[in-house]
Amino acid sequence: MSTKVYGLEKCSTCQKARKWLDKHEIAYEFIDYREHRVDAPALKDWAKQVSGWDKLVNRSGMTWRNLPPNRKSPESDPEWLLLIKEYPALVRRPVVVRGGEVSLGFTEKLFRQIFDA
């Protein structure tokens, strides 16, 4: 089963996740979504699988806090997609896609569940 890990190269949580995967000898492809933007259909699928845009977007990070106030209230898929296209660091990380299933974030417990390790 293929595993793709989406995140940012310098994100400490992504680095921890990758280190855990390497330690457990789990093959994966890492995709930095600043360099390789995620397409709209995939983002919509991710949002649907994780129960909405509010779960997919990190509202506690500096990227969100630095947004102009008028950008913090997207009301439709196209508005969310435009916002993420402009600010890819808004997406929680890492995003792990394995067998079509999407999970967000990294904890050892979560990764043990995902990878049966």
DSSP file (Angstrom, degrees, kcal/mol; ACC not computed):
  #  RESIDUE AA STRUCTURE BP1 BP2  ACC     N-H-->O    O-->H-N    N-H-->O    O-->H-N    TCO  KAPPA ALPHA  PHI   PSI    X-CA   Y-CA   Z-CA
    1    1 A M              0   0    0      0, 0.0     2,-0.2     0, 0.0    97,-0.0   0.000 360.0 360.0 360.0 129.0    0.0    0.0    0.0
    2    2 A S        -     0   0    0     26,-0.0    97,-1.1     1,-0.0     2,-0.4  -0.484 360.0-158.2 -80.0 147.0    1.5    3.3   -1.0
    3    3 A T  E     -A   98   0A   0     95,-0.2    26,-2.2    -2,-0.2     2,-0.4  -0.989   6.7-170.9-126.7 127.8    2.0    6.1    1.6
    4    4 A K  E     -Ab  97  29A   0     93,-2.6    93,-3.0    -2,-0.4     2,-0.6  -0.974   5.6-161.6-118.5 134.2    2.3    9.8    0.8
    5    5 A V  E     -Ab  96  30A   0     24,-3.1    26,-2.9    -2,-0.4     2,-0.4  -0.964   8.0-165.0-116.6 117.8    3.2   12.3    3.4
    6    6 A Y  E     +Ab  95  31A   0     89,-3.3    89,-2.6    -2,-0.6     2,-0.3  -0.849  35.7  97.1-104.0 137.3    2.4   15.9    2.6
    7    7 A G  E     - b   0  32A   0     24,-2.2    26,-2.1    -2,-0.4     2,-0.4  -0.921  70.0 -57.5-179.1-154.0    4.0   18.7    4.6
    8    8 A L    >   -     0   0    0     -2,-0.3     3,-1.5    24,-0.2     6,-0.2  -0.961  36.4-130.4-120.3 137.2    6.7   21.2    4.8
    9    9 A E  T 3  S+     0   0    0     -2,-0.4    -1,-0.1     1,-0.3    23,-0.0   0.852 107.8  39.7 -53.3 -41.6   10.4   20.3    4.6
   10   10 A K  T 3  S+     0   0    0      4,-0.1     2,-0.4    -3,-0.0    -1,-0.3   0.401  83.7 120.1 -95.0   3.5   11.4   22.4    7.6
   11   11 A C    <>  -     0   0    0     -3,-1.5     4,-2.3     1,-0.2     5,-0.2  -0.542  57.4-147.2 -70.2 124.9    8.3   21.6    9.8
   12   12 A S  H  > S+     0   0    0     -2,-0.4     4,-2.1     1,-0.2    -1,-0.2   0.857  98.0  52.4 -65.1 -34.3    9.5   20.0   13.0
   13   13 A T  H  > S+     0   0    0      2,-0.2     4,-2.2     1,-0.2    -1,-0.2   0.899 109.9  48.9 -68.2 -39.1    6.3   17.8   13.2
   14   14 A C  H  > S+     0   0    0      2,-0.2     4,-2.6     1,-0.2    -2,-0.2   0.891 109.9  52.3 -65.0 -38.9    6.9   16.6    9.7
   15   15 A Q  H  X S+     0   0    0     -4,-2.3     4,-2.4     2,-0.2    -2,-0.2   0.906 109.5  48.8 -63.6 -41.2   10.5   15.8   10.5
   16   16 A K  H  X S+     0   0    0     -4,-2.1     4,-2.4     2,-0.2    -2,-0.2   0.916 111.7  49.7 -63.3 -42.6    9.4   13.8   13.6
   17   17 A A  H  X S+     0   0    0     -4,-2.2     4,-2.4     2,-0.2    -2,-0.2   0.925 112.2  47.0 -62.5 -45.3    6.9   11.9   11.4
   18   18 A R  H  X S+     0   0    0     -4,-2.6     4,-2.7     1,-0.2    -1,-0.2   0.889 110.9  51.9 -64.9 -39.3    9.4   11.1    8.8
   19   19 A K  H  X S+     0   0    0     -4,-2.4     4,-2.7     2,-0.2    -1,-0.2   0.913 109.8  49.8 -62.7 -42.2   12.0   10.0   11.4
   20   20 A W  H  X S+     0   0    0     -4,-2.4     4,-2.0     2,-0.2    -2,-0.2   0.928 111.6  48.2 -62.3 -45.3    9.3    7.7   12.9
   21   21 A L  H  <>S+     0   0    0     -4,-2.4     5,-2.7     1,-0.2    -2,-0.2   0.917 112.8  48.2 -61.8 -43.9    8.6    6.2    9.4
   22   22 A D  H ><5S+     0   0    0     -4,-2.7     3,-1.6     1,-0.2    -2,-0.2   0.923 109.9  52.3 -62.1 -44.5   12.3    5.7    8.7
   23   23 A K  H 3<5S+     0   0    0     -4,-2.7    -1,-0.2     1,-0.3    -2,-0.2   0.871 112.9  44.5 -59.8 -37.6   12.8    4.1   12.1
   24   24 A H  T 3<5S-     0   0    0     -4,-2.0    -1,-0.3    -5,-0.2    -2,-0.2   0.287 112.5-121.6 -91.9  10.7   10.0    1.6   11.4
   25   25 A E  T < 5 +     0   0    0     -3,-1.6     2,-0.6     1,-0.2    -3,-0.2   0.875  55.3 157.8  53.2  44.7   11.2    1.0    7.8
   26   26 A I      < -     0   0    0     -5,-2.7    -1,-0.2    -6,-0.1     2,-0.2  -0.892  39.0-130.6-102.1 122.1    7.9    2.2    6.3
   27   27 A A        +     0   0    0     -2,-0.6     2,-0.3    -5,-0.0   -24,-0.1  -0.468  40.1 155.0 -72.4 138.9    8.3    3.3    2.7
   28   28 A Y        -     0   0    0     -2,-0.2     2,-0.5   -26,-0.1   -24,-0.2  -0.983  40.5-126.0-156.8 161.7    6.7    6.6    1.9
   29   29 A E  E     -b    4   0A   0    -26,-2.2   -24,-3.1    -2,-0.3     2,-0.5  -0.976  24.4-148.2-113.0 126.3    6.9    9.5   -0.5
   30   30 A F  E     -b    5   0A   0     -2,-0.5     2,-0.5   -26,-0.2   -24,-0.2  -0.825  12.6-170.3 -96.8 132.1    7.3   13.0    1.0
   31   31 A I  E     -b    6   0A   0    -26,-2.9   -24,-2.2    -2,-0.5     2,-0.7  -0.972  15.2-148.4-125.2 116.5    5.7   15.9   -0.8
   32   32 A D  E >>  -b    7   0A   0     -2,-0.5     4,-2.5   -26,-0.2     3,-0.6  -0.746  11.1-155.2 -81.2 114.8    6.5   19.5    0.3
   33   33 A Y  T 34 S+     0   0    0    -26,-2.1     5,-0.3    -2,-0.7    -1,-0.1   0.429  88.3  62.8 -83.0   5.4    3.3   21.3   -0.6
   34   34 A R  T 34 S+     0   0    0    -27,-0.4     3,-0.3     3,-0.1    -1,-0.3   0.815 115.0  33.2 -82.1 -37.6    4.9   24.6   -0.9
   35   35 A E  T <4 S+     0   0    0     -3,-0.6     2,-0.5     1,-0.3    -2,-0.2   0.826 131.1  33.1 -84.6 -34.5    7.0   23.3   -3.8
   36   36 A H  S  < S-     0   0    0     -4,-2.5    -1,-0.3     0, 0.0    -2,-0.1  -0.828  87.6-146.1-126.8  89.8    4.4   20.9   -5.2
   37   37 A R        -     0   0    0     -2,-0.5     2,-0.3    -3,-0.3    -3,-0.1  -0.229  16.3-119.0 -60.9 141.5    0.9   22.4   -4.7
   38   38 A V        -     0   0    0     -5,-0.3    -1,-0.1     1,-0.1    -5,-0.0  -0.647  34.0-115.1 -81.2 135.0   -1.9   19.9   -3.9
   39   39 A D     >  -     0   0    0     -2,-0.3     4,-2.2     1,-0.1     3,-0.3  -0.278  22.9-108.3 -74.1 160.1   -4.6   20.1   -6.6
   40   40 A A  H  > S+     0   0    0      1,-0.2     4,-2.6     2,-0.2     5,-0.2   0.876 114.9  53.6 -57.1 -45.9   -8.2   21.3   -5.8
   41   41 A P  H  > S+     0   0    0      0, 0.0     4,-2.1     0, 0.0    -1,-0.2   0.903 110.7  47.8 -59.6 -38.5   -9.9   17.9   -6.0
   42   42 A A  H  > S+     0   0    0     -3,-0.3     4,-2.8     2,-0.2    -2,-0.2   0.926 111.5  49.8 -67.0 -43.6   -7.4   16.3   -3.6
   43   43 A L  H  X S+     0   0    0     -4,-2.2     4,-2.7     1,-0.2    -1,-0.2   0.910 111.0  49.5 -61.1 -41.9   -7.8   19.2   -1.1
   44   44 A K  H  X S+     0   0    0     -4,-2.6     4,-2.3     2,-0.2    -1,-0.2   0.903 111.6  49.4 -63.7 -40.0  -11.6   18.9   -1.3
   45   45 A D  H  X S+     0   0    0     -4,-2.1     4,-2.7    -5,-0.2    -2,-0.2   0.926 110.7  49.8 -63.9 -44.6  -11.3   15.2   -0.7
   46   46 A W  H  X S+     0   0    0     -4,-2.8     4,-2.0     1,-0.2    -2,-0.2   0.943 111.1  49.1 -58.4 -48.3   -9.0   15.7    2.3
   47   47 A A  H  <>S+     0   0    0     -4,-2.7     5,-4.2     1,-0.2    -1,-0.2   0.903 112.2  48.9 -59.8 -41.5  -11.5   18.3    3.8
   48   48 A K  H ><5S+     0   0    0     -4,-2.3     3,-1.2     3,-0.2    -1,-0.2   0.925 111.5  49.1 -63.6 -44.6  -14.4   15.9    3.3
   49   49 A Q  H 3<5S+     0   0    0     -4,-2.7    -1,-0.2     1,-0.2    -2,-0.2   0.802 113.3  45.7 -67.8 -29.1  -12.5   13.0    4.9
   50   50 A V  T 3<5S-     0   0    0     -4,-2.0    -1,-0.2    -5,-0.2    -2,-0.2   0.238 124.2 -98.0-100.8  14.8  -11.4   15.0    8.0
   51   51 A S  T < 5S-     0   0    0     -3,-1.2    -3,-0.2    -4,-0.2     3,-0.2   0.815  80.3 -35.7  76.6  33.7  -14.9   16.5    8.5
   52   52 A G  S >><S-     0   0    0     -5,-4.2     4,-1.5    -6,-0.2     3,-0.8  -0.283  73.9 -67.3 116.1 167.2  -14.4   19.9    6.9
   53   53 A W  H 3> S+     0   0    0      1,-0.2     4,-2.5     2,-0.2    -1,-0.1   0.831 120.5  64.8 -62.5 -34.7  -12.1   22.8    6.1
   54   54 A D  H 34 S+     0   0    0      1,-0.2    -1,-0.2     2,-0.2     5,-0.2   0.822 106.4  43.3 -61.9 -29.9  -12.0   23.8    9.8
   55   55 A K  H <4 S+     0   0    0     -3,-0.8    -1,-0.2    -8,-0.1    -2,-0.2   0.827 114.3  50.2 -80.9 -34.0  -10.2   20.5   10.6
   56   56 A L  H  < S+     0   0    0     -4,-1.5    36,-3.1    -9,-0.1     2,-0.4   0.828 101.9  70.4 -74.7 -32.0   -7.9   20.7    7.6
   57   57 A V  B  < S-D   91   0B   0     -4,-2.5     2,-0.9    34,-0.2    34,-0.2  -0.717  79.0-133.6 -95.3 135.4   -6.7   24.2    8.3
   58   58 A N        +     0   0    0     32,-3.5     3,-0.5    -2,-0.4     6,-0.4  -0.762  24.8 176.9 -87.4 105.3   -4.5   25.1   11.2
   59   59 A R  S    S+     0   0    0     -2,-0.9    -1,-0.2    -5,-0.2    31,-0.0   0.449  73.7  62.4 -88.9  -0.2   -6.0   28.2   12.8
   60   60 A S  S    S+     0   0    0      4,-0.1    -1,-0.2     5,-0.0     2,-0.1   0.537  85.1  95.2-100.6  -6.8   -3.4   28.3   15.6
   61   61 A G  S  > S-     0   0    0     -3,-0.5     4,-2.2    29,-0.1     5,-0.2  -0.292  86.1-108.6 -83.7 168.3   -0.4   28.9   13.4
   62   62 A M  H  > S+     0   0    0      1,-0.2     4,-2.1     2,-0.2     5,-0.1   0.834 114.9  61.6 -63.7 -34.0    1.4   32.1   12.5
   63   63 A T  H  4 S+     0   0    0      2,-0.2     4,-0.4     1,-0.2    -1,-0.2   0.947 109.3  41.3 -60.0 -47.1    0.2   31.9    8.9
   64   64 A W  H >4 S+     0   0    0     -6,-0.4     3,-1.6     1,-0.2    -2,-0.2   0.939 113.7  52.3 -64.3 -47.0   -3.4   32.0   10.0
   65   65 A R  H 3< S+     0   0    0     -4,-2.2    -1,-0.2     1,-0.3    -2,-0.2   0.800 108.6  52.0 -61.3 -28.8   -2.8   34.7   12.6
   66   66 A N  T 3< S+     0   0    0     -4,-2.1    -1,-0.3    -5,-0.2    -2,-0.2   0.478  85.0 110.6 -88.4  -2.2   -1.0   36.9   10.0
   67   67 A L  S <  S-     0   0    0     -3,-1.6     5,-0.1    -4,-0.4    -3,-0.0  -0.406  82.2-100.7 -67.8 147.5   -3.9   36.7    7.5
   68   68 A P    >   -     0   0    0      0, 0.0     3,-2.5     0, 0.0     4,-0.4  -0.453  35.6-114.6 -62.7 143.6   -5.9   39.9    7.0
   69   69 A P  G >  S+     0   0    0      0, 0.0     3,-1.3     0, 0.0    -2,-0.1   0.822 114.4  60.5 -51.8 -35.8   -9.1   39.7    8.9
   70   70 A N  G 3  S+     0   0    0      1,-0.2     3,-0.3     2,-0.1    -3,-0.0   0.630 101.4  54.8 -70.8 -10.8  -11.2   39.7    5.8
   71   71 A R  G <  S+     0   0    0     -3,-2.5    -1,-0.2     1,-0.2    12,-0.0   0.494  89.1  77.9 -95.9  -5.5   -9.5   36.5    4.6
   72   72 A K  S <  S+     0   0    0     -3,-1.3    -1,-0.2    -4,-0.4    -2,-0.1   0.291  85.3  61.6 -90.5  11.3  -10.4   34.5    7.8
   73   73 A S        +     0   0    0     -3,-0.3    -1,-0.2    -4,-0.1     2,-0.1  -0.281  62.5 170.5-132.1  51.1  -14.0   33.8    6.9
   74   74 A P        -     0   0    0      0, 0.0     3,-0.1     0, 0.0    -3,-0.0  -0.395   9.5-174.3 -63.8 140.3  -14.1   31.7    3.8
   75   75 A E        +     0   0    0     -2,-0.1     2,-0.3     1,-0.1     0, 0.0   0.431  57.7  40.3-117.0  -2.0  -17.6   30.5    3.2
   76   76 A S  S  > S-     0   0    0      1,-0.1     4,-2.4     0, 0.0     5,-0.2  -0.947  83.1-105.2-144.5 163.2  -17.3   28.2    0.2
   77   77 A D  H  > S+     0   0    0     -2,-0.3     4,-3.0     1,-0.2     5,-0.2   0.927 119.2  53.1 -55.1 -47.4  -15.0   25.5   -1.3
   78   78 A P  H  > S+     0   0    0      0, 0.0     4,-2.2     0, 0.0    -1,-0.2   0.883 109.5  49.0 -58.7 -36.6  -13.7   28.0   -3.9
   79   79 A E  H  > S+     0   0    0      2,-0.2     4,-2.2     1,-0.2    -2,-0.2   0.921 113.0  46.6 -68.1 -42.8  -12.8   30.5   -1.2
   80   80 A W  H  X S+     0   0    0     -4,-2.4     4,-2.6     2,-0.2     5,-0.2   0.925 112.3  50.9 -62.0 -44.5  -11.0   27.9    0.9
   81   81 A L  H  X S+     0   0    0     -4,-3.0     4,-2.3     1,-0.2    -2,-0.2   0.900 110.3  48.7 -62.7 -41.2   -9.2   26.6   -2.1
   82   82 A L  H  X S+     0   0    0     -4,-2.2     4,-2.2    -5,-0.2    -1,-0.2   0.920 111.2  50.8 -63.4 -43.5   -8.0   30.0   -3.1
   83   83 A L  H  X S+     0   0    0     -4,-2.2     4,-2.3     1,-0.2    -2,-0.2   0.921 113.1  44.5 -60.3 -45.6   -6.8   30.7    0.4
   84   84 A I  H  < S+     0   0    0     -4,-2.6    -1,-0.2     2,-0.2    -2,-0.2   0.853 109.9  55.9 -69.6 -34.1   -4.8   27.4    0.6
   85   85 A K  H  < S+     0   0    0     -4,-2.3    -1,-0.2    -5,-0.2    -2,-0.2   0.914 114.7  39.3 -62.3 -40.9   -3.4   28.0   -2.9
   86   86 A E  H  < S+     0   0    0     -4,-2.2    -2,-0.2     1,-0.2    -1,-0.2   0.832 131.4  27.3 -75.6 -33.3   -2.1   31.4   -1.7
   87   87 A Y    ><  +     0   0    0     -4,-2.3     3,-2.1    -5,-0.2    -1,-0.2  -0.659  64.0 170.5-131.9  75.1   -1.0   30.1    1.7
   88   88 A P  G >  S+     0   0    0      0, 0.0     3,-1.5     0, 0.0    -1,-0.1   0.750  73.1  72.9 -61.5 -22.5   -0.2   26.4    1.6
   89   89 A A  G 3  S+     0   0    0      1,-0.3   -26,-0.2   -55,-0.0   -25,-0.1   0.560  78.2  79.3 -69.7  -5.2    1.2   26.4    5.1
   90   90 A L  G <  S+     0   0    0     -3,-2.1   -32,-3.5    -6,-0.2    -1,-0.3   0.768  71.8  95.1 -70.3 -24.3   -2.4   26.8    6.4
   91   91 A V  B <  S-D   57   0B   0     -3,-1.5   -34,-0.2   -34,-0.2   -35,-0.1  -0.490  86.8-112.2 -72.0 132.4   -2.9   23.0    5.9
   92   92 A R        -     0   0    0    -36,-3.1    -1,-0.1    -2,-0.2    -2,-0.1  -0.199  51.4 -88.9 -56.0 155.6   -2.3   21.0    9.1
   93   93 A R  S    S+     0   0    0      1,-0.2    13,-0.3    11,-0.1   -86,-0.1  -0.988  88.4  16.4-146.7 153.7    0.7   18.8    8.9
   94   94 A P        -     0   0    0      0, 0.0    11,-2.5     0, 0.0     2,-0.6   0.645  64.0-164.4 -75.9 161.1    1.7   16.3    8.1
   95   95 A V  E     -AC   6 104A   0    -89,-2.6   -89,-3.3     9,-0.2     2,-0.5  -0.959  10.2-160.6-104.1 122.8   -1.2   15.0    6.0
   96   96 A V  E     -AC   5 103A   0      7,-2.7     7,-2.0    -2,-0.6     2,-0.6  -0.920   7.5-170.1-109.3 126.0   -0.8   11.2    5.5
   97   97 A V  E     +AC   4 102A   0    -93,-3.0   -93,-2.6    -2,-0.5     2,-0.4  -0.961  15.4 163.7-116.9 116.1   -2.6    9.6    2.6
   98   98 A R  E >  S-AC   3 101A   0      3,-2.4     3,-1.9    -2,-0.6   -95,-0.2  -0.972  71.6 -14.6-137.6 117.8   -2.5    5.8    2.7
   99   99 A G  T 3  S-     0   0    0    -97,-1.1     3,-0.1    -2,-0.4    -1,-0.1   0.824 127.1 -56.5  60.2  31.4   -4.8    3.6    0.7
  100  100 A G  T 3  S+     0   0    0      1,-0.3     2,-0.3     0, 0.0    -1,-0.3   0.306 112.2 121.6  84.3 -10.6   -7.0    6.6    0.0
  101  101 A E  E <   -C   98   0A   0     -3,-1.9    -3,-2.4   -52,-0.0     2,-0.4  -0.687  51.1-148.0 -89.3 140.3   -7.5    7.3    3.7
  102  102 A V  E     +C   97   0A   0     -2,-0.3     2,-0.3    -5,-0.2    -5,-0.2  -0.887  17.7 175.7-111.6 135.6   -6.4   10.7    5.1
  103  103 A S  E     -C   96   0A   0     -7,-2.0    -7,-2.7    -2,-0.4     2,-0.4  -0.977  17.2-141.7-134.6 153.7   -5.0   11.5    8.5
  104  104 A L  E     +C   95   0A   0     -2,-0.3    -9,-0.2    -9,-0.2   -11,-0.1  -0.902  53.8   0.0-117.8 140.8   -3.7   14.7   10.0
  105  105 A G  S    S-     0   0    0    -11,-2.5     2,-0.4    -2,-0.4    -9,-0.1  -0.084  72.5 -89.6  85.1 179.4   -0.8   15.4   12.3
  106  106 A F        +     0   0    0    -13,-0.3     2,-0.3     4,-0.0    -1,-0.1  -0.985  44.7 144.7-140.0 127.6    1.7   13.2   14.0
  107  107 A T     >  -     0   0    0     -2,-0.4     4,-2.5     1,-0.1     5,-0.2  -0.941  52.2-119.1-142.7 155.5    1.8   11.4   17.3
  108  108 A E  H  > S+     0   0    0     -2,-0.3     4,-2.6     1,-0.2     5,-0.2   0.919 116.0  52.9 -59.9 -41.8    3.4    8.0   17.9
  109  109 A K  H  > S+     0   0    0      1,-0.2     4,-2.0     2,-0.2    -1,-0.2   0.931 109.8  47.6 -60.1 -47.2    0.0    6.6   18.9
  110  110 A L  H  > S+     0   0    0      1,-0.2     4,-2.6     2,-0.2    -1,-0.2   0.926 113.5  47.1 -59.7 -46.2   -1.7    7.8   15.7
  111  111 A F  H  X S+     0   0    0     -4,-2.5     4,-2.7     1,-0.2     6,-0.3   0.861 108.4  54.8 -68.7 -34.5    1.1    6.4   13.5
  112  112 A R  H  X>S+     0   0    0     -4,-2.6     5,-1.1    -5,-0.2     4,-0.8   0.905 111.8  46.2 -63.0 -38.4    1.1    3.0   15.4
  113  113 A Q  H  <5S+     0   0    0     -4,-2.0     3,-0.4    -5,-0.2    -2,-0.2   0.937 115.1  45.4 -66.8 -47.0   -2.7    2.9   14.6
  114  114 A I  H  <5S+     0   0    0     -4,-2.6    -2,-0.2     1,-0.2    -1,-0.2   0.916 125.7  30.4 -63.0 -43.9   -2.2    3.9   10.9
  115  115 A F  H  <5S-     0   0    0     -4,-2.7    -1,-0.2    -5,-0.2    -2,-0.2   0.305  98.7-126.1-104.7   8.5    0.7    1.6   10.2
  116  116 A D  T  <5       0   0    0     -4,-0.8    -3,-0.2    -3,-0.4    -4,-0.1   0.884 360.0 360.0  49.7  43.3    0.0   -1.3   12.6
  117  117 A A      <       0   0    0     -5,-1.1    -5,-0.1    -6,-0.3    -1,-0.1   0.409 360.0 360.0-107.5 360.0    3.4   -0.9   14.1
